[in-house]
Amino acid sequence: MLAGSLFDVLSRLVRLASIVAVVLIVAGLIGLLTDEVRDTSTVQATRIVDPGTGAAVTTTIDIEAPDPGPAVEQVREQEHASGREAIDDAGDVLMGPFTFLIPDSDGAVQRLLYSALALILYGFSLQVLADFIRRVSDGSRRSAFNERERRAAEERRKSGTYISPA
């Protein structure tokens, strides 16, 4: 019975983590699309400090690329509000497993592809895992109940009392 309740709690935690991940990814996509509509998140020329020499260099960067370097991250922090930046940072972590795909593509394209893959991984796969854990929990609970009923029936058979338990 304890294993069933443990699996039930684990199933709920996995389902909750999946929902939170999906909400963060969708919020990041809404932010990206809002920026694209406003045309403020286009590739921009910005002065950033070169980590090697320390000199200010004007370079073209894309602040919408997932998991940017430290210099681009500072520019992104200046461009976005703190709430939006927190959502983008969470999205960067959630999309981390996919950053090896199309690394030289446009930042918005990368974010859209990574978001789609993250939605499949966290939205679909974690929900399937939560359902599987829930079924294991239900099976454990059912087998514990059946075992109790079998023992009670055996006890009634031994004692000679066949009174219905209901």
KEROPA-134931 format. One record per residue (C-alpha): x negated, z negated, y negated; residue number from 1. Coordinates in Angstrom, 3 decimals. Layout:
BEGIN
<pt><X>X</X><Z>Z</Z><Y>Y</Y><pos>NUM</pos></pt>
...
# end
This chain:
BEGIN
<pt><X>0.000</X><Z>0.000</Z><Y>0.000</Y><pos>1</pos></pt>
<pt><X>-2.869</X><Z>-0.795</Z><Y>-2.359</Y><pos>2</pos></pt>
<pt><X>-4.416</X><Z>2.628</Z><Y>-1.743</Y><pos>3</pos></pt>
<pt><X>-1.101</X><Z>4.270</Z><Y>-2.619</Y><pos>4</pos></pt>
<pt><X>-0.833</X><Z>2.468</Z><Y>-5.932</Y><pos>5</pos></pt>
<pt><X>-4.497</X><Z>3.153</Z><Y>-6.711</Y><pos>6</pos></pt>
<pt><X>-3.977</X><Z>6.857</Z><Y>-6.080</Y><pos>7</pos></pt>
<pt><X>-0.823</X><Z>6.759</Z><Y>-8.181</Y><pos>8</pos></pt>
<pt><X>-2.735</X><Z>5.283</Z><Y>-11.135</Y><pos>9</pos></pt>
<pt><X>-5.566</X><Z>7.781</Z><Y>-10.637</Y><pos>10</pos></pt>
<pt><X>-3.065</X><Z>10.639</Z><Y>-10.570</Y><pos>11</pos></pt>
<pt><X>-1.551</X><Z>9.480</Z><Y>-13.850</Y><pos>12</pos></pt>
<pt><X>-4.984</X><Z>9.167</Z><Y>-15.474</Y><pos>13</pos></pt>
<pt><X>-5.990</X><Z>12.680</Z><Y>-14.388</Y><pos>14</pos></pt>
<pt><X>-2.684</X><Z>14.066</Z><Y>-15.666</Y><pos>15</pos></pt>
<pt><X>-3.109</X><Z>12.249</Z><Y>-18.996</Y><pos>16</pos></pt>
<pt><X>-6.695</X><Z>13.495</Z><Y>-19.372</Y><pos>17</pos></pt>
<pt><X>-5.475</X><Z>17.025</Z><Y>-18.675</Y><pos>18</pos></pt>
<pt><X>-2.763</X><Z>16.773</Z><Y>-21.324</Y><pos>19</pos></pt>
<pt><X>-5.181</X><Z>15.362</Z><Y>-23.924</Y><pos>20</pos></pt>
<pt><X>-7.693</X><Z>18.136</Z><Y>-23.195</Y><pos>21</pos></pt>
<pt><X>-5.027</X><Z>20.822</Z><Y>-23.539</Y><pos>22</pos></pt>
<pt><X>-3.766</X><Z>19.343</Z><Y>-26.819</Y><pos>23</pos></pt>
<pt><X>-7.302</X><Z>19.278</Z><Y>-28.242</Y><pos>24</pos></pt>
<pt><X>-8.003</X><Z>22.855</Z><Y>-27.151</Y><pos>25</pos></pt>
<pt><X>-4.718</X><Z>24.126</Z><Y>-28.593</Y><pos>26</pos></pt>
<pt><X>-5.331</X><Z>22.221</Z><Y>-31.846</Y><pos>27</pos></pt>
<pt><X>-8.765</X><Z>23.846</Z><Y>-32.083</Y><pos>28</pos></pt>
<pt><X>-7.229</X><Z>27.263</Z><Y>-31.488</Y><pos>29</pos></pt>
<pt><X>-4.630</X><Z>26.651</Z><Y>-34.194</Y><pos>30</pos></pt>
<pt><X>-7.423</X><Z>25.674</Z><Y>-36.574</Y><pos>31</pos></pt>
<pt><X>-9.385</X><Z>28.796</Z><Y>-35.671</Y><pos>32</pos></pt>
<pt><X>-6.396</X><Z>31.053</Z><Y>-36.124</Y><pos>33</pos></pt>
<pt><X>-5.518</X><Z>29.393</Z><Y>-39.433</Y><pos>34</pos></pt>
<pt><X>-9.064</X><Z>30.013</Z><Y>-40.657</Y><pos>35</pos></pt>
<pt><X>-8.942</X><Z>33.620</Z><Y>-39.510</Y><pos>36</pos></pt>
<pt><X>-5.664</X><Z>34.172</Z><Y>-41.345</Y><pos>37</pos></pt>
<pt><X>-7.084</X><Z>32.619</Z><Y>-44.500</Y><pos>38</pos></pt>
<pt><X>-10.300</X><Z>34.580</Z><Y>-43.970</Y><pos>39</pos></pt>
<pt><X>-12.427</X><Z>31.499</Z><Y>-44.672</Y><pos>40</pos></pt>
<pt><X>-14.099</X><Z>31.346</Z><Y>-41.295</Y><pos>41</pos></pt>
<pt><X>-15.694</X><Z>34.767</Z><Y>-41.432</Y><pos>42</pos></pt>
<pt><X>-19.394</X><Z>35.135</Z><Y>-40.948</Y><pos>43</pos></pt>
<pt><X>-20.977</X><Z>33.874</Z><Y>-44.141</Y><pos>44</pos></pt>
<pt><X>-24.388</X><Z>33.891</Z><Y>-45.759</Y><pos>45</pos></pt>
<pt><X>-25.515</X><Z>30.314</Z><Y>-46.166</Y><pos>46</pos></pt>
<pt><X>-28.690</X><Z>28.524</Z><Y>-47.076</Y><pos>47</pos></pt>
<pt><X>-29.834</X><Z>26.343</Z><Y>-44.222</Y><pos>48</pos></pt>
<pt><X>-33.083</X><Z>24.526</Z><Y>-43.626</Y><pos>49</pos></pt>
<pt><X>-35.365</X><Z>26.186</Z><Y>-41.087</Y><pos>50</pos></pt>
<pt><X>-36.248</X><Z>23.475</Z><Y>-38.552</Y><pos>51</pos></pt>
<pt><X>-39.735</X><Z>24.909</Z><Y>-38.012</Y><pos>52</pos></pt>
<pt><X>-40.983</X><Z>25.234</Z><Y>-41.600</Y><pos>53</pos></pt>
<pt><X>-38.551</X><Z>23.002</Z><Y>-43.498</Y><pos>54</pos></pt>
<pt><X>-37.968</X><Z>25.717</Z><Y>-46.093</Y><pos>55</pos></pt>
<pt><X>-34.473</X><Z>26.710</Z><Y>-47.190</Y><pos>56</pos></pt>
<pt><X>-33.650</X><Z>30.083</Z><Y>-45.705</Y><pos>57</pos></pt>
<pt><X>-30.635</X><Z>32.262</Z><Y>-46.421</Y><pos>58</pos></pt>
<pt><X>-29.202</X><Z>33.406</Z><Y>-43.140</Y><pos>59</pos></pt>
<pt><X>-25.964</X><Z>34.771</Z><Y>-41.807</Y><pos>60</pos></pt>
<pt><X>-24.176</X><Z>32.305</Z><Y>-39.565</Y><pos>61</pos></pt>
<pt><X>-20.849</X><Z>32.078</Z><Y>-37.817</Y><pos>62</pos></pt>
<pt><X>-19.408</X><Z>28.582</Z><Y>-38.093</Y><pos>63</pos></pt>
<pt><X>-16.700</X><Z>29.321</Z><Y>-35.513</Y><pos>64</pos></pt>
<pt><X>-19.104</X><Z>29.717</Z><Y>-32.608</Y><pos>65</pos></pt>
<pt><X>-18.598</X><Z>26.924</Z><Y>-30.077</Y><pos>66</pos></pt>
<pt><X>-21.369</X><Z>24.357</Z><Y>-29.693</Y><pos>67</pos></pt>
<pt><X>-23.505</X><Z>25.473</Z><Y>-32.659</Y><pos>68</pos></pt>
<pt><X>-26.998</X><Z>24.264</Z><Y>-33.458</Y><pos>69</pos></pt>
<pt><X>-27.628</X><Z>21.304</Z><Y>-35.795</Y><pos>70</pos></pt>
<pt><X>-28.027</X><Z>23.406</Z><Y>-38.952</Y><pos>71</pos></pt>
<pt><X>-24.822</X><Z>25.355</Z><Y>-38.329</Y><pos>72</pos></pt>
<pt><X>-23.063</X><Z>22.108</Z><Y>-37.399</Y><pos>73</pos></pt>
<pt><X>-23.906</X><Z>20.668</Z><Y>-40.833</Y><pos>74</pos></pt>
<pt><X>-22.464</X><Z>23.737</Z><Y>-42.558</Y><pos>75</pos></pt>
<pt><X>-19.347</X><Z>23.520</Z><Y>-40.384</Y><pos>76</pos></pt>
<pt><X>-18.939</X><Z>19.846</Z><Y>-41.290</Y><pos>77</pos></pt>
<pt><X>-19.033</X><Z>20.765</Z><Y>-44.975</Y><pos>78</pos></pt>
<pt><X>-16.475</X><Z>23.551</Z><Y>-44.531</Y><pos>79</pos></pt>
<pt><X>-13.945</X><Z>21.608</Z><Y>-42.444</Y><pos>80</pos></pt>
<pt><X>-12.062</X><Z>18.367</Z><Y>-43.041</Y><pos>81</pos></pt>
<pt><X>-13.064</X><Z>15.373</Z><Y>-40.928</Y><pos>82</pos></pt>
<pt><X>-10.012</X><Z>15.682</Z><Y>-38.638</Y><pos>83</pos></pt>
<pt><X>-10.634</X><Z>19.344</Z><Y>-38.021</Y><pos>84</pos></pt>
<pt><X>-14.305</X><Z>18.655</Z><Y>-37.375</Y><pos>85</pos></pt>
<pt><X>-13.411</X><Z>15.959</Z><Y>-34.830</Y><pos>86</pos></pt>
<pt><X>-11.139</X><Z>18.445</Z><Y>-33.045</Y><pos>87</pos></pt>
<pt><X>-13.885</X><Z>21.095</Z><Y>-33.136</Y><pos>88</pos></pt>
<pt><X>-16.436</X><Z>18.629</Z><Y>-31.757</Y><pos>89</pos></pt>
<pt><X>-14.081</X><Z>17.661</Z><Y>-28.921</Y><pos>90</pos></pt>
<pt><X>-13.481</X><Z>21.355</Z><Y>-28.267</Y><pos>91</pos></pt>
<pt><X>-17.235</X><Z>21.959</Z><Y>-28.178</Y><pos>92</pos></pt>
<pt><X>-17.563</X><Z>19.322</Z><Y>-25.459</Y><pos>93</pos></pt>
<pt><X>-14.612</X><Z>20.675</Z><Y>-23.470</Y><pos>94</pos></pt>
<pt><X>-15.860</X><Z>24.253</Z><Y>-23.726</Y><pos>95</pos></pt>
<pt><X>-19.452</X><Z>23.302</Z><Y>-22.906</Y><pos>96</pos></pt>
<pt><X>-19.359</X><Z>24.539</Z><Y>-19.299</Y><pos>97</pos></pt>
<pt><X>-18.611</X><Z>28.083</Z><Y>-20.491</Y><pos>98</pos></pt>
<pt><X>-21.198</X><Z>28.536</Z><Y>-23.256</Y><pos>99</pos></pt>
<pt><X>-23.424</X><Z>30.695</Z><Y>-21.070</Y><pos>100</pos></pt>
<pt><X>-20.806</X><Z>33.471</Z><Y>-21.218</Y><pos>101</pos></pt>
<pt><X>-21.118</X><Z>36.140</Z><Y>-23.960</Y><pos>102</pos></pt>
<pt><X>-23.608</X><Z>34.154</Z><Y>-26.087</Y><pos>103</pos></pt>
<pt><X>-24.261</X><Z>36.996</Z><Y>-28.539</Y><pos>104</pos></pt>
<pt><X>-20.622</X><Z>37.789</Z><Y>-29.251</Y><pos>105</pos></pt>
<pt><X>-18.584</X><Z>36.970</Z><Y>-32.365</Y><pos>106</pos></pt>
<pt><X>-17.822</X><Z>33.243</Z><Y>-32.750</Y><pos>107</pos></pt>
<pt><X>-14.065</X><Z>33.727</Z><Y>-32.793</Y><pos>108</pos></pt>
<pt><X>-14.214</X><Z>35.841</Z><Y>-29.635</Y><pos>109</pos></pt>
<pt><X>-16.365</X><Z>33.212</Z><Y>-27.938</Y><pos>110</pos></pt>
<pt><X>-13.979</X><Z>30.430</Z><Y>-28.953</Y><pos>111</pos></pt>
<pt><X>-10.940</X><Z>32.386</Z><Y>-27.711</Y><pos>112</pos></pt>
<pt><X>-12.541</X><Z>33.175</Z><Y>-24.349</Y><pos>113</pos></pt>
<pt><X>-13.894</X><Z>29.667</Z><Y>-23.875</Y><pos>114</pos></pt>
<pt><X>-10.528</X><Z>28.197</Z><Y>-24.868</Y><pos>115</pos></pt>
<pt><X>-8.722</X><Z>30.355</Z><Y>-22.326</Y><pos>116</pos></pt>
<pt><X>-11.137</X><Z>29.312</Z><Y>-19.583</Y><pos>117</pos></pt>
<pt><X>-10.906</X><Z>25.658</Z><Y>-20.636</Y><pos>118</pos></pt>
<pt><X>-7.105</X><Z>25.820</Z><Y>-20.552</Y><pos>119</pos></pt>
<pt><X>-7.297</X><Z>27.172</Z><Y>-17.014</Y><pos>120</pos></pt>
<pt><X>-9.791</X><Z>24.500</Z><Y>-15.969</Y><pos>121</pos></pt>
<pt><X>-8.314</X><Z>21.480</Z><Y>-17.717</Y><pos>122</pos></pt>
<pt><X>-4.691</X><Z>22.509</Z><Y>-18.030</Y><pos>123</pos></pt>
<pt><X>-4.038</X><Z>24.105</Z><Y>-14.677</Y><pos>124</pos></pt>
<pt><X>-6.724</X><Z>22.801</Z><Y>-12.320</Y><pos>125</pos></pt>
<pt><X>-6.465</X><Z>19.157</Z><Y>-13.381</Y><pos>126</pos></pt>
<pt><X>-2.673</X><Z>19.279</Z><Y>-13.076</Y><pos>127</pos></pt>
<pt><X>-3.038</X><Z>20.663</Z><Y>-9.545</Y><pos>128</pos></pt>
<pt><X>-5.540</X><Z>17.891</Z><Y>-8.758</Y><pos>129</pos></pt>
<pt><X>-3.149</X><Z>15.264</Z><Y>-10.155</Y><pos>130</pos></pt>
<pt><X>-0.339</X><Z>16.650</Z><Y>-7.987</Y><pos>131</pos></pt>
<pt><X>-2.588</X><Z>16.537</Z><Y>-4.916</Y><pos>132</pos></pt>
<pt><X>-3.566</X><Z>12.919</Z><Y>-5.631</Y><pos>133</pos></pt>
<pt><X>0.101</X><Z>12.054</Z><Y>-6.133</Y><pos>134</pos></pt>
<pt><X>0.993</X><Z>13.583</Z><Y>-2.756</Y><pos>135</pos></pt>
<pt><X>-1.771</X><Z>11.547</Z><Y>-1.094</Y><pos>136</pos></pt>
<pt><X>-0.386</X><Z>8.459</Z><Y>-2.815</Y><pos>137</pos></pt>
<pt><X>3.151</X><Z>9.203</Z><Y>-1.626</Y><pos>138</pos></pt>
<pt><X>1.926</X><Z>9.868</Z><Y>1.913</Y><pos>139</pos></pt>
<pt><X>0.023</X><Z>6.591</Z><Y>1.951</Y><pos>140</pos></pt>
<pt><X>3.056</X><Z>4.718</Z><Y>0.668</Y><pos>141</pos></pt>
<pt><X>5.332</X><Z>6.413</Z><Y>3.245</Y><pos>142</pos></pt>
<pt><X>3.012</X><Z>5.655</Z><Y>6.160</Y><pos>143</pos></pt>
<pt><X>2.734</X><Z>1.992</Z><Y>5.066</Y><pos>144</pos></pt>
<pt><X>6.540</X><Z>1.769</Z><Y>4.868</Y><pos>145</pos></pt>
<pt><X>6.948</X><Z>3.422</Z><Y>8.287</Y><pos>146</pos></pt>
<pt><X>4.409</X><Z>1.020</Z><Y>9.797</Y><pos>147</pos></pt>
<pt><X>6.296</X><Z>-2.001</Z><Y>8.384</Y><pos>148</pos></pt>
<pt><X>9.582</X><Z>-0.644</Z><Y>9.744</Y><pos>149</pos></pt>
<pt><X>8.007</X><Z>0.036</Z><Y>13.154</Y><pos>150</pos></pt>
<pt><X>6.704</X><Z>-3.549</Z><Y>13.331</Y><pos>151</pos></pt>
<pt><X>10.078</X><Z>-4.933</Z><Y>12.257</Y><pos>152</pos></pt>
<pt><X>11.855</X><Z>-2.845</Z><Y>14.933</Y><pos>153</pos></pt>
<pt><X>9.365</X><Z>-4.043</Z><Y>17.551</Y><pos>154</pos></pt>
<pt><X>9.958</X><Z>-7.663</Z><Y>16.477</Y><pos>155</pos></pt>
<pt><X>13.745</X><Z>-7.193</Z><Y>16.704</Y><pos>156</pos></pt>
<pt><X>13.347</X><Z>-5.643</Z><Y>20.159</Y><pos>157</pos></pt>
<pt><X>11.242</X><Z>-8.603</Z><Y>21.358</Y><pos>158</pos></pt>
<pt><X>13.552</X><Z>-11.233</Z><Y>19.906</Y><pos>159</pos></pt>
<pt><X>16.705</X><Z>-9.506</Z><Y>21.124</Y><pos>160</pos></pt>
<pt><X>18.328</X><Z>-9.438</Z><Y>17.694</Y><pos>161</pos></pt>
<pt><X>19.486</X><Z>-6.016</Z><Y>16.754</Y><pos>162</pos></pt>
<pt><X>20.925</X><Z>-6.891</Z><Y>13.387</Y><pos>163</pos></pt>
<pt><X>20.709</X><Z>-4.145</Z><Y>10.867</Y><pos>164</pos></pt>
<pt><X>18.170</X><Z>-4.946</Z><Y>8.124</Y><pos>165</pos></pt>
<pt><X>20.607</X><Z>-3.599</Z><Y>5.508</Y><pos>166</pos></pt>
# end
